[in-house]
Amino acid sequence: MKKTILLLLITGLFAATAYAQRPSPAAKVSETISSGAKITIDYSQPGIKGRTIGKEIAPWGEVWRTGANEATVFEVNKKVSVAGKSIPKGKYSLYSIPGKKEWVIILNKTWNQSGTEYDQKADAARFTVKTLKAPSFTERMTFKIADNGLVSLIWGNYMVNFTVK
């Protein structure tokens, strides 16, 4: 009986550990905006899981992959302007430097990479946006794209926006 109970406890611990270490779910959002450009963001959605944004996850002031698992991919099907910066047609990895008052959004030319392989020399553009209060708490990081080109990253009680034209 003791062996059965011990075996059940060990099995339960392995199952709980495996569940806790599951990769974040994949997500993809795509929109053809009013200028005719198609924007696609392919990413994984980290969950807050009781942690604090800016401390245990997405630390303030540090380069972050802006997602989970592999690097987030930001793709445009033609030349666009992102927050006033000219971006050629193509795929980019999307990184950020989160901050309580503002975030730096980074589009990096090396798009097919692990989220931990960031090289600043390959940046296509960097721009700063204000940190806003999200309309409601969002457990999993989410991107939204409006048809007017407004891209929103919403996570926890935070939201950051930038415009693609």
DRENRORO-638417 format. One record per atom (N, C-alpha, C): residue number from 1; residue in three letters; atom name; x, y, z negated. Coordinates in nm, 2 decimals. Example, Ala and Ser with C-alpha at 12.3 -4.5 7.8 and 13.67 -1.06 7.14 Angstrom:
<atoms>
ATOM   pos   code   site        u        v        w
ATOM     1    ALA      N     1.32    -0.57    -0.78
ATOM     1    ALA     CA     1.23    -0.45    -0.78
ATOM     1    ALA      C     1.32    -0.33    -0.78
ATOM     2    SER      N     1.28    -0.22    -0.71
ATOM     2    SER     CA     1.37    -0.11    -0.71
ATOM     2    SER      C     1.29     0.00    -0.79
</atoms>
This chain:
<atoms>
ATOM   pos   code   site        u        v        w
ATOM     1    MET      N     0.08    -0.12     0.00
ATOM     1    MET     CA     0.00     0.00     0.00
ATOM     1    MET      C     0.09     0.13     0.00
ATOM     2    LYS      N     0.19     0.13    -0.08
ATOM     2    LYS     CA     0.28     0.24    -0.09
ATOM     2    LYS      C     0.35     0.26     0.05
ATOM     3    LYS      N     0.39     0.15     0.11
ATOM     3    LYS     CA     0.45     0.17     0.25
ATOM     3    LYS      C     0.36     0.23     0.35
ATOM     4    THR      N     0.23     0.19     0.34
ATOM     4    THR     CA     0.13     0.24     0.43
ATOM     4    THR      C     0.11     0.39     0.41
ATOM     5    ILE      N     0.10     0.43     0.29
ATOM     5    ILE     CA     0.08     0.57     0.25
ATOM     5    ILE      C     0.20     0.65     0.30
ATOM     6    LEU      N     0.32     0.60     0.27
ATOM     6    LEU     CA     0.45     0.66     0.31
ATOM     6    LEU      C     0.45     0.68     0.47
ATOM     7    LEU      N     0.42     0.57     0.53
ATOM     7    LEU     CA     0.42     0.57     0.68
ATOM     7    LEU      C     0.32     0.68     0.73
ATOM     8    LEU      N     0.20     0.68     0.68
ATOM     8    LEU     CA     0.10     0.78     0.72
ATOM     8    LEU      C     0.15     0.93     0.69
ATOM     9    LEU      N     0.22     0.95     0.58
ATOM     9    LEU     CA     0.27     1.08     0.55
ATOM     9    LEU      C     0.38     1.12     0.65
ATOM    10    ILE      N     0.47     1.03     0.68
ATOM    10    ILE     CA     0.58     1.06     0.77
ATOM    10    ILE      C     0.52     1.08     0.91
ATOM    11    THR      N     0.42     1.00     0.95
ATOM    11    THR     CA     0.36     1.02     1.08
ATOM    11    THR      C     0.29     1.16     1.09
ATOM    12    GLY      N     0.22     1.20     0.98
ATOM    12    GLY     CA     0.16     1.33     0.98
ATOM    12    GLY      C     0.26     1.44     0.99
ATOM    13    LEU      N     0.37     1.43     0.92
ATOM    13    LEU     CA     0.48     1.53     0.93
ATOM    13    LEU      C     0.53     1.55     1.07
ATOM    14    PHE      N     0.56     1.43     1.13
ATOM    14    PHE     CA     0.61     1.44     1.27
ATOM    14    PHE      C     0.50     1.50     1.36
ATOM    15    ALA      N     0.38     1.47     1.35
ATOM    15    ALA     CA     0.27     1.53     1.43
ATOM    15    ALA      C     0.26     1.68     1.40
ATOM    16    ALA      N     0.27     1.72     1.28
ATOM    16    ALA     CA     0.26     1.86     1.25
ATOM    16    ALA      C     0.38     1.94     1.30
ATOM    17    THR      N     0.50     1.88     1.29
ATOM    17    THR     CA     0.62     1.94     1.35
ATOM    17    THR      C     0.61     1.96     1.50
ATOM    18    ALA      N     0.56     1.85     1.57
ATOM    18    ALA     CA     0.55     1.85     1.71
ATOM    18    ALA      C     0.44     1.96     1.75
ATOM    19    TYR      N     0.33     1.97     1.68
ATOM    19    TYR     CA     0.23     2.07     1.71
ATOM    19    TYR      C     0.29     2.21     1.69
ATOM    20    ALA      N     0.36     2.23     1.59
ATOM    20    ALA     CA     0.41     2.37     1.56
ATOM    20    ALA      C     0.52     2.41     1.66
ATOM    21    GLN      N     0.59     2.31     1.72
ATOM    21    GLN     CA     0.69     2.34     1.82
ATOM    21    GLN      C     0.65     2.34     1.96
ATOM    22    ARG      N     0.52     2.32     1.99
ATOM    22    ARG     CA     0.47     2.32     2.12
ATOM    22    ARG      C     0.50     2.45     2.19
ATOM    23    PRO      N     0.53     2.45     2.32
ATOM    23    PRO     CA     0.56     2.58     2.39
ATOM    23    PRO      C     0.43     2.66     2.39
ATOM    24    SER      N     0.45     2.79     2.40
ATOM    24    SER     CA     0.34     2.88     2.41
ATOM    24    SER      C     0.27     2.86     2.54
ATOM    25    PRO      N     0.13     2.88     2.55
ATOM    25    PRO     CA     0.06     2.85     2.67
ATOM    25    PRO      C     0.10     2.94     2.78
ATOM    26    ALA      N     0.09     2.89     2.91
ATOM    26    ALA     CA     0.12     2.97     3.02
ATOM    26    ALA      C     0.00     3.05     3.06
ATOM    27    ALA      N     0.02     3.17     3.12
ATOM    27    ALA     CA    -0.08     3.26     3.17
ATOM    27    ALA      C    -0.03     3.33     3.29
ATOM    28    LYS      N    -0.13     3.37     3.37
ATOM    28    LYS     CA    -0.10     3.44     3.49
ATOM    28    LYS      C    -0.21     3.54     3.52
ATOM    29    VAL      N    -0.17     3.66     3.55
ATOM    29    VAL     CA    -0.27     3.76     3.59
ATOM    29    VAL      C    -0.23     3.83     3.72
ATOM    30    SER      N    -0.33     3.85     3.81
ATOM    30    SER     CA    -0.30     3.91     3.94
ATOM    30    SER      C    -0.41     4.00     3.98
ATOM    31    GLU      N    -0.37     4.11     4.04
ATOM    31    GLU     CA    -0.47     4.21     4.08
ATOM    31    GLU      C    -0.41     4.29     4.20
ATOM    32    THR      N    -0.50     4.31     4.30
ATOM    32    THR     CA    -0.47     4.40     4.41
ATOM    32    THR      C    -0.52     4.53     4.38
ATOM    33    ILE      N    -0.43     4.63     4.36
ATOM    33    ILE     CA    -0.47     4.76     4.31
ATOM    33    ILE      C    -0.51     4.85     4.42
ATOM    34    SER      N    -0.57     4.96     4.39
ATOM    34    SER     CA    -0.63     5.05     4.49
ATOM    34    SER      C    -0.53     5.09     4.60
ATOM    35    SER      N    -0.40     5.09     4.57
ATOM    35    SER     CA    -0.30     5.13     4.68
ATOM    35    SER      C    -0.28     5.01     4.78
ATOM    36    GLY      N    -0.34     4.90     4.75
ATOM    36    GLY     CA    -0.32     4.78     4.84
ATOM    36    GLY      C    -0.21     4.69     4.79
ATOM    37    ALA      N    -0.13     4.73     4.69
ATOM    37    ALA     CA    -0.03     4.64     4.64
ATOM    37    ALA      C    -0.09     4.53     4.55
ATOM    38    LYS      N    -0.03     4.41     4.56
ATOM    38    LYS     CA    -0.07     4.30     4.47
ATOM    38    LYS      C     0.03     4.29     4.36
ATOM    39    ILE      N    -0.01     4.29     4.24
ATOM    39    ILE     CA     0.07     4.28     4.12
ATOM    39    ILE      C     0.04     4.14     4.06
ATOM    40    THR      N     0.14     4.06     4.03
ATOM    40    THR     CA     0.12     3.93     3.96
ATOM    40    THR      C     0.22     3.93     3.84
ATOM    41    ILE      N     0.17     3.89     3.73
ATOM    41    ILE     CA     0.25     3.87     3.61
ATOM    41    ILE      C     0.23     3.73     3.56
ATOM    42    ASP      N     0.34     3.65     3.56
ATOM    42    ASP     CA     0.34     3.51     3.52
ATOM    42    ASP      C     0.42     3.50     3.39
ATOM    43    TYR      N     0.35     3.46     3.29
ATOM    43    TYR     CA     0.42     3.46     3.15
ATOM    43    TYR      C     0.37     3.35     3.06
ATOM    44    SER      N     0.43     3.34     2.95
ATOM    44    SER     CA     0.38     3.25     2.84
ATOM    44    SER      C     0.34     3.34     2.72
ATOM    45    GLN      N     0.23     3.30     2.66
ATOM    45    GLN     CA     0.16     3.38     2.55
ATOM    45    GLN      C     0.21     3.34     2.41
ATOM    46    PRO      N     0.31     3.40     2.35
ATOM    46    PRO     CA     0.34     3.37     2.21
ATOM    46    PRO      C     0.22     3.41     2.12
ATOM    47    GLY      N     0.20     3.34     2.02
ATOM    47    GLY     CA     0.10     3.37     1.92
ATOM    47    GLY      C     0.17     3.43     1.80
ATOM    48    ILE      N     0.10     3.51     1.73
ATOM    48    ILE     CA     0.15     3.58     1.61
ATOM    48    ILE      C     0.17     3.48     1.49
ATOM    49    LYS      N     0.07     3.39     1.47
ATOM    49    LYS     CA     0.08     3.28     1.37
ATOM    49    LYS      C     0.12     3.33     1.24
ATOM    50    GLY      N     0.06     3.44     1.19
ATOM    50    GLY     CA     0.09     3.50     1.06
ATOM    50    GLY      C     0.22     3.57     1.05
ATOM    51    ARG      N     0.30     3.59     1.15
ATOM    51    ARG     CA     0.42     3.66     1.15
ATOM    51    ARG      C     0.40     3.81     1.18
ATOM    52    THR      N     0.50     3.89     1.16
ATOM    52    THR     CA     0.49     4.03     1.18
ATOM    52    THR      C     0.56     4.07     1.31
ATOM    53    ILE      N     0.49     4.14     1.40
ATOM    53    ILE     CA     0.55     4.19     1.52
ATOM    53    ILE      C     0.65     4.30     1.47
ATOM    54    GLY      N     0.77     4.30     1.53
ATOM    54    GLY     CA     0.87     4.40     1.49
ATOM    54    GLY      C     0.97     4.35     1.39
ATOM    55    LYS      N     0.93     4.23     1.32
ATOM    55    LYS     CA     1.02     4.17     1.22
ATOM    55    LYS      C     1.05     4.03     1.26
ATOM    56    GLU      N     0.96     3.94     1.23
ATOM    56    GLU     CA     0.99     3.80     1.26
ATOM    56    GLU      C     0.98     3.76     1.41
ATOM    57    ILE      N     0.90     3.84     1.49
ATOM    57    ILE     CA     0.88     3.82     1.63
ATOM    57    ILE      C     0.89     3.96     1.70
ATOM    58    ALA      N     0.95     3.96     1.82
ATOM    58    ALA     CA     0.97     4.08     1.90
ATOM    58    ALA      C     1.03     4.19     1.81
ATOM    59    PRO      N     1.15     4.17     1.75
ATOM    59    PRO     CA     1.20     4.27     1.66
ATOM    59    PRO      C     1.22     4.41     1.72
ATOM    60    TRP      N     1.18     4.51     1.64
ATOM    60    TRP     CA     1.20     4.65     1.68
ATOM    60    TRP      C     1.34     4.67     1.72
ATOM    61    GLY      N     1.36     4.74     1.83
ATOM    61    GLY     CA     1.49     4.79     1.87
ATOM    61    GLY      C     1.58     4.68     1.94
ATOM    62    GLU      N     1.53     4.56     1.96
ATOM    62    GLU     CA     1.61     4.46     2.02
ATOM    62    GLU      C     1.55     4.42     2.16
ATOM    63    VAL      N     1.64     4.38     2.25
ATOM    63    VAL     CA     1.59     4.34     2.38
ATOM    63    VAL      C     1.51     4.21     2.36
ATOM    64    TRP      N     1.39     4.20     2.42
ATOM    64    TRP     CA     1.30     4.08     2.40
ATOM    64    TRP      C     1.25     4.04     2.53
ATOM    65    ARG      N     1.23     3.91     2.55
ATOM    65    ARG     CA     1.19     3.85     2.68
ATOM    65    ARG      C     1.05     3.89     2.72
ATOM    66    THR      N     0.97     3.95     2.63
ATOM    66    THR     CA     0.83     3.99     2.65
ATOM    66    THR      C     0.75     3.87     2.69
ATOM    67    GLY      N     0.75     3.78     2.60
ATOM    67    GLY     CA     0.67     3.65     2.63
ATOM    67    GLY      C     0.74     3.54     2.55
ATOM    68    ALA      N     0.72     3.42     2.60
ATOM    68    ALA     CA     0.78     3.30     2.54
ATOM    68    ALA      C     0.83     3.21     2.65
ATOM    69    ASN      N     0.91     3.11     2.61
ATOM    69    ASN     CA     0.96     3.01     2.70
ATOM    69    ASN      C     1.05     3.08     2.80
ATOM    70    GLU      N     1.02     3.06     2.93
ATOM    70    GLU     CA     1.10     3.13     3.04
ATOM    70    GLU      C     1.07     3.28     3.04
ATOM    71    ALA      N     1.16     3.35     3.11
ATOM    71    ALA     CA     1.13     3.49     3.13
ATOM    71    ALA      C     1.00     3.52     3.20
ATOM    72    THR      N     0.93     3.63     3.16
ATOM    72    THR     CA     0.81     3.67     3.22
ATOM    72    THR      C     0.85     3.72     3.36
ATOM    73    VAL      N     0.77     3.68     3.46
ATOM    73    VAL     CA     0.79     3.73     3.60
ATOM    73    VAL      C     0.69     3.83     3.64
ATOM    74    PHE      N     0.74     3.94     3.69
ATOM    74    PHE     CA     0.66     4.05     3.74
ATOM    74    PHE      C     0.68     4.06     3.89
ATOM    75    GLU      N     0.58     4.05     3.97
ATOM    75    GLU     CA     0.60     4.04     4.12
ATOM    75    GLU      C     0.51     4.14     4.19
ATOM    76    VAL      N     0.56     4.21     4.29
ATOM    76    VAL     CA     0.48     4.30     4.37
ATOM    76    VAL      C     0.50     4.26     4.52
ATOM    77    ASN      N     0.40     4.27     4.60
ATOM    77    ASN     CA     0.41     4.22     4.74
ATOM    77    ASN      C     0.45     4.33     4.84
ATOM    78    LYS      N     0.47     4.45     4.78
ATOM    78    LYS     CA     0.53     4.56     4.87
ATOM    78    LYS      C     0.59     4.66     4.77
ATOM    79    LYS      N     0.66     4.76     4.84
ATOM    79    LYS     CA     0.73     4.86     4.76
ATOM    79    LYS      C     0.63     4.94     4.68
ATOM    80    VAL      N     0.66     4.96     4.55
ATOM    80    VAL     CA     0.57     5.04     4.46
ATOM    80    VAL      C     0.65     5.13     4.38
ATOM    81    SER      N     0.57     5.22     4.31
ATOM    81    SER     CA     0.63     5.31     4.21
ATOM    81    SER      C     0.58     5.25     4.07
ATOM    82    VAL      N     0.67     5.22     3.98
ATOM    82    VAL     CA     0.63     5.18     3.85
ATOM    82    VAL      C     0.68     5.28     3.75
ATOM    83    ALA      N     0.59     5.34     3.68
ATOM    83    ALA     CA     0.62     5.45     3.59
ATOM    83    ALA      C     0.71     5.56     3.65
ATOM    84    GLY      N     0.68     5.58     3.78
ATOM    84    GLY     CA     0.76     5.68     3.85
ATOM    84    GLY      C     0.89     5.63     3.91
ATOM    85    LYS      N     0.93     5.51     3.90
ATOM    85    LYS     CA     1.05     5.45     3.95
ATOM    85    LYS      C     1.02     5.36     4.07
ATOM    86    SER      N     1.09     5.38     4.18
ATOM    86    SER     CA     1.07     5.31     4.30
ATOM    86    SER      C     1.12     5.16     4.29
ATOM    87    ILE      N     1.03     5.07     4.31
ATOM    87    ILE     CA     1.06     4.92     4.30
ATOM    87    ILE      C     1.03     4.85     4.43
ATOM    88    PRO      N     1.14     4.79     4.49
ATOM    88    PRO     CA     1.11     4.72     4.62
ATOM    88    PRO      C     1.02     4.60     4.60
ATOM    89    LYS      N     0.96     4.55     4.71
ATOM    89    LYS     CA     0.88     4.43     4.71
ATOM    89    LYS      C     0.97     4.32     4.65
ATOM    90    GLY      N     0.91     4.23     4.56
ATOM    90    GLY     CA     0.99     4.12     4.51
ATOM    90    GLY      C     0.95     4.08     4.37
ATOM    91    LYS      N     1.03     3.99     4.32
ATOM    91    LYS     CA     1.01     3.93     4.18
ATOM    91    LYS      C     1.11     3.99     4.09
ATOM    92    TYR      N     1.07     4.01     3.97
ATOM    92    TYR     CA     1.16     4.07     3.86
ATOM    92    TYR      C     1.12     4.00     3.73
ATOM    93    SER      N     1.22     3.98     3.64
ATOM    93    SER     CA     1.19     3.94     3.51
ATOM    93    SER      C     1.15     4.07     3.43
ATOM    94    LEU      N     1.06     4.05     3.33
ATOM    94    LEU     CA     1.02     4.16     3.26
ATOM    94    LEU      C     1.06     4.15     3.11
ATOM    95    TYR      N     1.15     4.24     3.07
ATOM    95    TYR     CA     1.19     4.24     2.93
ATOM    95    TYR      C     1.15     4.37     2.87
ATOM    96    SER      N     1.16     4.38     2.74
ATOM    96    SER     CA     1.13     4.51     2.67
ATOM    96    SER      C     1.21     4.52     2.55
ATOM    97    ILE      N     1.21     4.64     2.50
ATOM    97    ILE     CA     1.27     4.67     2.37
ATOM    97    ILE      C     1.16     4.73     2.28
ATOM    98    PRO      N     1.09     4.65     2.20
ATOM    98    PRO     CA     0.97     4.69     2.13
ATOM    98    PRO      C     1.01     4.80     2.02
ATOM    99    GLY      N     0.92     4.89     2.00
ATOM    99    GLY     CA     0.94     4.99     1.89
ATOM    99    GLY      C     0.81     5.03     1.83
ATOM   100    LYS      N     0.81     5.07     1.71
ATOM   100    LYS     CA     0.69     5.11     1.64
ATOM   100    LYS      C     0.62     5.23     1.71
ATOM   101    LYS      N     0.70     5.32     1.76
ATOM   101    LYS     CA     0.64     5.44     1.83
ATOM   101    LYS      C     0.65     5.43     1.98
ATOM   102    GLU      N     0.75     5.36     2.04
ATOM   102    GLU     CA     0.76     5.35     2.18
ATOM   102    GLU      C     0.83     5.22     2.22
ATOM   103    TRP      N     0.80     5.17     2.34
ATOM   103    TRP     CA     0.87     5.05     2.39
ATOM   103    TRP      C     0.95     5.09     2.52
ATOM   104    VAL      N     1.06     5.03     2.54
ATOM   104    VAL     CA     1.13     5.04     2.66
ATOM   104    VAL      C     1.09     4.92     2.75
ATOM   105    ILE      N     1.04     4.94     2.86
ATOM   105    ILE     CA     1.00     4.83     2.95
ATOM   105    ILE      C     1.12     4.82     3.06
ATOM   106    ILE      N     1.16     4.69     3.08
ATOM   106    ILE     CA     1.27     4.67     3.17
ATOM   106    ILE      C     1.23     4.57     3.28
ATOM   107    LEU      N     1.25     4.61     3.40
ATOM   107    LEU     CA     1.24     4.51     3.51
ATOM   107    LEU      C     1.38     4.48     3.56
ATOM   108    ASN      N     1.41     4.35     3.56
ATOM   108    ASN     CA     1.54     4.30     3.58
ATOM   108    ASN      C     1.54     4.22     3.72
ATOM   109    LYS      N     1.64     4.23     3.80
ATOM   109    LYS     CA     1.64     4.17     3.93
ATOM   109    LYS      C     1.65     4.02     3.93
ATOM   110    THR      N     1.71     3.96     3.82
ATOM   110    THR     CA     1.72     3.82     3.80
ATOM   110    THR      C     1.59     3.77     3.74
ATOM   111    TRP      N     1.50     3.72     3.83
ATOM   111    TRP     CA     1.37     3.68     3.78
ATOM   111    TRP      C     1.36     3.53     3.74
ATOM   112    ASN      N     1.43     3.44     3.80
ATOM   112    ASN     CA     1.42     3.30     3.77
ATOM   112    ASN      C     1.52     3.26     3.66
ATOM   113    GLN      N     1.49     3.29     3.54
ATOM   113    GLN     CA     1.59     3.26     3.43
ATOM   113    GLN      C     1.52     3.23     3.30
ATOM   114    SER      N     1.60     3.18     3.21
ATOM   114    SER     CA     1.55     3.16     3.07
ATOM   114    SER      C     1.53     3.30     3.01
ATOM   115    GLY      N     1.44     3.30     2.92
ATOM   115    GLY     CA     1.41     3.43     2.86
ATOM   115    GLY      C     1.53     3.48     2.77
ATOM   116    THR      N     1.63     3.40     2.75
ATOM   116    THR     CA     1.74     3.44     2.66
ATOM   116    THR      C     1.87     3.48     2.74
ATOM   117    GLU      N     1.86     3.49     2.87
ATOM   117    GLU     CA     1.98     3.51     2.96
ATOM   117    GLU      C     1.98     3.66     3.01
ATOM   118    TYR      N     1.93     3.75     2.95
ATOM   118    TYR     CA     1.92     3.89     2.99
ATOM   118    TYR      C     2.06     3.95     3.02
ATOM   119    ASP      N     2.08     4.01     3.14
ATOM   119    ASP     CA     2.20     4.09     3.17
ATOM   119    ASP      C     2.16     4.23     3.22
ATOM   120    GLN      N     2.19     4.33     3.14
ATOM   120    GLN     CA     2.15     4.47     3.17
ATOM   120    GLN      C     2.20     4.51     3.30
ATOM   121    LYS      N     2.32     4.46     3.35
ATOM   121    LYS     CA     2.37     4.50     3.48
ATOM   121    LYS      C     2.27     4.47     3.60
ATOM   122    ALA      N     2.18     4.38     3.58
ATOM   122    ALA     CA     2.09     4.35     3.68
ATOM   122    ALA      C     1.95     4.42     3.67
ATOM   123    ASP      N     1.94     4.52     3.59
ATOM   123    ASP     CA     1.82     4.60     3.57
ATOM   123    ASP      C     1.79     4.67     3.70
ATOM   124    ALA      N     1.66     4.66     3.74
ATOM   124    ALA     CA     1.61     4.74     3.85
ATOM   124    ALA      C     1.55     4.87     3.81
ATOM   125    ALA      N     1.49     4.87     3.69
ATOM   125    ALA     CA     1.43     4.99     3.63
ATOM   125    ALA      C     1.41     4.97     3.48
ATOM   126    ARG      N     1.42     5.08     3.41
ATOM   126    ARG     CA     1.39     5.09     3.27
ATOM   126    ARG      C     1.30     5.22     3.25
ATOM   127    PHE      N     1.20     5.21     3.17
ATOM   127    PHE     CA     1.12     5.33     3.14
ATOM   127    PHE      C     1.06     5.31     3.00
ATOM   128    THR      N     1.03     5.42     2.94
ATOM   128    THR     CA     0.98     5.43     2.80
ATOM   128    THR      C     0.83     5.46     2.80
ATOM   129    VAL      N     0.75     5.38     2.72
ATOM   129    VAL     CA     0.61     5.40     2.71
ATOM   129    VAL      C     0.58     5.41     2.56
ATOM   130    LYS      N     0.46     5.48     2.53
ATOM   130    LYS     CA     0.42     5.49     2.39
ATOM   130    LYS      C     0.36     5.37     2.34
ATOM   131    THR      N     0.38     5.34     2.21
ATOM   131    THR     CA     0.31     5.23     2.15
ATOM   131    THR      C     0.17     5.28     2.10
ATOM   132    LEU      N     0.07     5.21     2.14
ATOM   132    LEU     CA    -0.07     5.25     2.11
ATOM   132    LEU      C    -0.13     5.15     2.02
ATOM   133    LYS      N    -0.24     5.18     1.96
ATOM   133    LYS     CA    -0.32     5.09     1.88
ATOM   133    LYS      C    -0.41     5.01     1.98
ATOM   134    ALA      N    -0.41     4.88     1.97
ATOM   134    ALA     CA    -0.49     4.80     2.05
ATOM   134    ALA      C    -0.64     4.81     2.01
ATOM   135    PRO      N    -0.73     4.80     2.11
ATOM   135    PRO     CA    -0.88     4.81     2.08
ATOM   135    PRO      C    -0.92     4.71     1.97
ATOM   136    SER      N    -0.86     4.59     1.97
ATOM   136    SER     CA    -0.89     4.49     1.87
ATOM   136    SER      C    -0.77     4.40     1.86
ATOM   137    PHE      N    -0.76     4.33     1.75
ATOM   137    PHE     CA    -0.65     4.24     1.72
ATOM   137    PHE      C    -0.65     4.12     1.83
ATOM   138    THR      N    -0.53     4.10     1.89
ATOM   138    THR     CA    -0.52     3.99     1.98
ATOM   138    THR      C    -0.41     3.90     1.94
ATOM   139    GLU      N    -0.44     3.77     1.90
ATOM   139    GLU     CA    -0.35     3.67     1.85
ATOM   139    GLU      C    -0.24     3.64     1.95
ATOM   140    ARG      N    -0.27     3.61     2.08
ATOM   140    ARG     CA    -0.18     3.58     2.18
ATOM   140    ARG      C    -0.15     3.70     2.27
ATOM   141    MET      N    -0.02     3.72     2.30
ATOM   141    MET     CA     0.02     3.83     2.39
ATOM   141    MET      C    -0.05     3.81     2.52
ATOM   142    THR      N    -0.11     3.92     2.57
ATOM   142    THR     CA    -0.19     3.92     2.69
ATOM   142    THR      C    -0.16     4.04     2.78
ATOM   143    PHE      N    -0.15     4.02     2.91
ATOM   143    PHE     CA    -0.13     4.12     3.00
ATOM   143    PHE      C    -0.27     4.14     3.08
ATOM   144    LYS      N    -0.30     4.27     3.11
ATOM   144    LYS     CA    -0.42     4.30     3.19
ATOM   144    LYS      C    -0.37     4.40     3.29
ATOM   145    ILE      N    -0.43     4.39     3.41
ATOM   145    ILE     CA    -0.40     4.48     3.52
ATOM   145    ILE      C    -0.53     4.53     3.57
ATOM   146    ALA      N    -0.55     4.67     3.57
ATOM   146    ALA     CA    -0.67     4.73     3.62
ATOM   146    ALA      C    -0.65     4.76     3.77
ATOM   147    ASP      N    -0.76     4.78     3.84
ATOM   147    ASP     CA    -0.75     4.80     3.98
ATOM   147    ASP      C    -0.69     4.94     4.02
ATOM   148    ASN      N    -0.68     5.03     3.92
ATOM   148    ASN     CA    -0.61     5.16     3.94
ATOM   148    ASN      C    -0.46     5.15     3.92
ATOM   149    GLY      N    -0.41     5.03     3.89
ATOM   149    GLY     CA    -0.26     5.00     3.87
ATOM   149    GLY      C    -0.22     5.01     3.72
ATOM   150    LEU      N    -0.31     5.03     3.63
ATOM   150    LEU     CA    -0.27     5.04     3.49
ATOM   150    LEU      C    -0.24     4.90     3.44
ATOM   151    VAL      N    -0.12     4.87     3.39
ATOM   151    VAL     CA    -0.08     4.74     3.34
ATOM   151    VAL      C    -0.08     4.76     3.19
ATOM   152    SER      N    -0.14     4.67     3.11
ATOM   152    SER     CA    -0.15     4.68     2.97
ATOM   152    SER      C    -0.09     4.55     2.91
ATOM   153    LEU      N     0.00     4.56     2.81
ATOM   153    LEU     CA     0.04     4.45     2.73
ATOM   153    LEU      C    -0.03     4.47     2.60
ATOM   154    ILE      N    -0.10     4.37     2.55
ATOM   154    ILE     CA    -0.18     4.38     2.43
ATOM   154    ILE      C    -0.14     4.26     2.34
ATOM   155    TRP      N    -0.10     4.29     2.22
ATOM   155    TRP     CA    -0.06     4.19     2.13
ATOM   155    TRP      C    -0.07     4.23     1.98
ATOM   156    GLY      N    -0.14     4.15     1.90
ATOM   156    GLY     CA    -0.16     4.19     1.76
ATOM   156    GLY      C    -0.25     4.32     1.76
ATOM   157    ASN      N    -0.20     4.42     1.69
ATOM   157    ASN     CA    -0.27     4.55     1.69
ATOM   157    ASN      C    -0.20     4.65     1.78
ATOM   158    TYR      N    -0.11     4.61     1.87
ATOM   158    TYR     CA    -0.04     4.70     1.95
ATOM   158    TYR      C    -0.08     4.68     2.10
ATOM   159    MET      N    -0.06     4.79     2.17
ATOM   159    MET     CA    -0.08     4.79     2.31
ATOM   159    MET      C     0.02     4.89     2.38
ATOM   160    VAL      N     0.08     4.85     2.49
ATOM   160    VAL     CA     0.16     4.94     2.57
ATOM   160    VAL      C     0.11     4.94     2.71
ATOM   161    ASN      N     0.11     5.05     2.78
ATOM   161    ASN     CA     0.06     5.07     2.92
ATOM   161    ASN      C     0.17     5.13     3.00
ATOM   162    PHE      N     0.17     5.09     3.13
ATOM   162    PHE     CA     0.24     5.16     3.23
ATOM   162    PHE      C     0.17     5.15     3.37
ATOM   163    THR      N     0.20     5.24     3.46
ATOM   163    THR     CA     0.12     5.25     3.58
ATOM   163    THR      C     0.20     5.21     3.70
ATOM   164    VAL      N     0.14     5.13     3.79
ATOM   164    VAL     CA     0.20     5.09     3.91
ATOM   164    VAL      C     0.12     5.16     4.03
ATOM   165    LYS      N     0.19     5.22     4.12
ATOM   165    LYS     CA     0.12     5.29     4.23
ATOM   165    LYS      C     0.18     5.24     4.36
</atoms>
